[in-house]
């Protein structure tokens, strides 16, 4: 009789432990989901970060050692992306004391009317030699002429299939969007001589193929770094799309060093996880520089 009561008590105790364990797991899962929502929806999208790289750029003359280029991309101004994150990104960029700002497309998401407010924020960029831009696929999907007017009216120069030589001899060369524009690298490089130092910009990283045989730094955006950055999964998912294997960060093709920026805004779903919005500062150095640079040694380079 005692043994039977003991068995019942042990079973009841085991059942209670199991019930408590299940309850703890449920609460833990609820906490994890809540933490994810707070971080991915309420925190990360509104808190851009400044990423800085020293770049040993092929073809850069000694006279341009220390030239500072700041990049902002993929603003996607909309109801889901208010002006706050863009304003904060501009503040970060201004704090970088850059010589030039490069804006690599997707100023809006679905409504070209938002281009005015986006560019009003971007007009506050402060650099020595101004700001330059190319359009992205979303700009074309809405109303490219309207977005272009908002950009130029804010004092930003568009480099659509066009090169511009700065007074210090550095070329800025923009190529149109690969997906929805009319990219023409021949027209863009028409006046650029072999060996001229170049910083190139376009919206989509798959456009790197158009820069074959060129030398210099190429800055792009478009992918948002995947927005939700899960180890292995995000890279494989992006590889299934037309983006290829380019997610974010550094890639190299011949003499071209390409950086894929994570962008400022979001598209659906309007969240970021382990993928903060990004302003990128590139400090350029000639490859002859004796002190090694973070990118000269091949650090952070990923090959498609």
N, C-alpha and C positions, 0 to 999 in steps of 0.2 A: 504493500500500500504506500509506504514511504517512498519506495523507489519510483512508483508511478507518479506520485506528486512531484518528485524531483524532476522527472522527465518533463512534466507539464510546465514546471517553473522554468526549466532551461529553455524549452521551446518558446515560452512567453518572452523570456529575456532576449533570445536570439531574434524574435520577431520585432521587439522594441528597438534593438540595435539596427536591424535592417531598415525599419521605418525611419529612424533618425538619420541613417546614412542617406536614404533616398531624399529626405527632406533637405539635408545639407547640400546634396548635389543639385537639387532644384534651385535652392537659394544661390548657390555658386554660379549656376548657369544664368540665372536672372541677373546677378551682379555683373557677370561678364558681358551680357547683352547690353545692359544699361551703360557700362563703361565704354563699350564699343560705340554706342549711339552718341554719348557725350563727346567722345574724342573725334569720331569720324564725321559727325553732323554739326556739332556745336563748337568744336575747338579748332581742329586742324584747318578747315577751309578758310578760317578768318585770321590765321596767324602765319603769314609768309615768313620765310627765312632767307638770309643772304648767304649764298655759297660762293667762296672765293677760290680761284685757281691761279697759280703762276704757270704760264704756258710758254714753253720754248717753241716759238712759231717758226717753221721753215720759211726762209726768205726774208725775215724781218731784219732791217738794217740796225746797226748799233744806235743810230740817232733816235729810234723809236722804242728803245729799251724803257720799260715801265709804263708804256701806253695802256690806259685803262678803258676797257670796254664793258659796259653793263648791259645785260639782256633781260627783257621781260617778254612774256609770251602768253597766249591763250587766256585772254581776260574774260571772255564769254559774259559780258555785261548783260544782265537779265534780271527778272524778278528773283531768280534763285541765287544770283551773284550780285549783291548790292555794291555800292561804291566803296564801302569800307575797306575790303581787302585790297582793292586797287589803290586806294589812297595810302594804305600802309605799305604796299609794295613800292610806291613812288617815294615814300619817305626813306625806305631802306636804300633804294637806288641813289637818292640824293646824298645819303650818308656815305656812299662809296666813293664820292668825289671823282666820278668817271670823266674821261675825255669825250666819250661818245656813248649814246644809248641806242640799242638795236631792239626793235619790237617785231616779233616774228609771227604776227597774224592772229586771227580769230578774236577780233575786238568785240564781237557780239555773238549771240547764239541763234535766235530765231526772229529777232525784230531789229531792223536796221536803225530804228529811231533811238535805240539805246547807244548807238555809236557816239552821239553828241556828249552824253554824260560821261561815257568812258574816256573820250578824248579830252574832255575838260579836266579830268583827273590827270591824264598823261601830259597835258600841257604844262603841268607844274614840275616836270622833270627838269633838273638843272645840270647841264654838262657844259664842257668847254666848247665843243664843236657840234652840239645839237643832237637831235633824235631822228632816226631813220626807220622806215617800216616796210614790210611786205604784207600782203593780204593772205588770209587763210581760207579754207574751204567754207567755213560758216559765213564768212563775209560775202562770199559769192552766192551762197545759198539764200541769203536774205536779199541784199541789194548792194552790190559792189560799188556802183557809182556814188550812192548815198554815203556808204561807209568811207569811201575814198575822200569825199568832200569834207567829212567830219575830221578826218585825219589831217588833211592839208590845211584846213581852217584853224586847226589848233597849233600850227607851226611845225608839224612833223613832216618830213620829206619822204615821199613814197619812192621806193626803188624797185619798180616793177620792170623786170628784165632790163635793168639799167645799172651802170657803174658810175661811181662818183669818186673823183680823186680829191682827197683832203689836201690842204695847203702843205702838210708835212710829208706828202708823198704816199700815204697809205690809201689804198683803194677800198671802198665799200661797194660790194657787188651783190645786188638782189636778184633773185630768180622767182618767177611767179609760182603760184600754188600748183603742185603736181596733179592733184585730184580734180580741181574744178576750174583752174585758171588756164593760161596759155603759156607755159614755161618756154623760154627761149634763151638758153645759155649763150648761144652765139652772139645774140644782140647784147646781152648783158656784159660780155667780155670784149666787145668790139674794140674798145680803145685801150684795153689793158695789155701791156707788153709782157712778154715772157720774163719772169724774174721780178716783176713788180710785186711788192708786198700787198696781200689781199686779206680782208676779212669779209666773208661771204655770209649771206643770210637767205633763208627760205623757210617755208612753213613746215613742210613734211620731210622727215629724215630719209625717206626712200629716194628723195631727190639727189642724194649723194652721188648717184650714178652719173648725174649730169656734170659733175665736177671732176671727172676722171682726167688725169693729166695735169690738174691744177695743183697749186701749193698754197697752203695757208689755213686759217681757222674758219670753219663753217658752223654757224649757230642755227638751230632748228627748234621746233616745239612739237605741237600737234597731239602727242600721245598722252599728255598729262601724267606721265610716269605710271600709267595704269589706273591712277586715282586710288584704288584699293590695292596696296602692295603686299601680296601674300607670297612668301618664298616659293619658288619654282612655279607655282600655279599662274601668277600674273604674267611672267615671261612667256610661258607656254601658250596662254590665252592670247596675248598680243601677237604671237607668232602665227596664230591661225587667221589673223586679219590681214588686210592689205598693208599694214604697217611693217610686216616682216619681223625681224628679230630685234628691232630698235625699240627700246622701252624708255630709258633715260640714261643720262651720263655720257661717257666718252666712247667714241668709236674712231677707227682709223681706216682710211682707204688711200693707199699710196702716200702722197704728200699732203693729204687733207686730214686735219684733225677735226672731227665733228662732235659737237656737244648737243644733246637732246635735253631741252629744258622741261621741267615738270609743269610749268605754267602757273597761272594765278587762279583762274576760275575753274568751274566744273561743268560737265554735262551730266545727263541722267545716268546713274543716280547722283544727286547733289551731295556727295560726301568724299572725304579723303581719309585713308587709313595708312599709317606708316608712309605718308607721301605728302609732306607739307608743301604748300605753294612756294614757289622759288623765284628769287631774283638772283641772277648769276653775275659775278664780277670776274672778268678775265684780265689779268695783268700780264701783258705781252713782253717777251724777252727774245732776243736773237738766240739761235741755236749755238752760237759761238760763246755764249756766256759761260764763264768758268764755274759759277756756283750752280749746282743742279736745281732744276725746277720740278714741281710736283708732277707735271705731265711729261716733261722731257724724258724722264726715266721710264715712261710707260705705265706709271701708276694709274689705276682706275680705268684703264683702257679695256674695252670689250670689243671683240671682233665678231661680226655677224657670220 
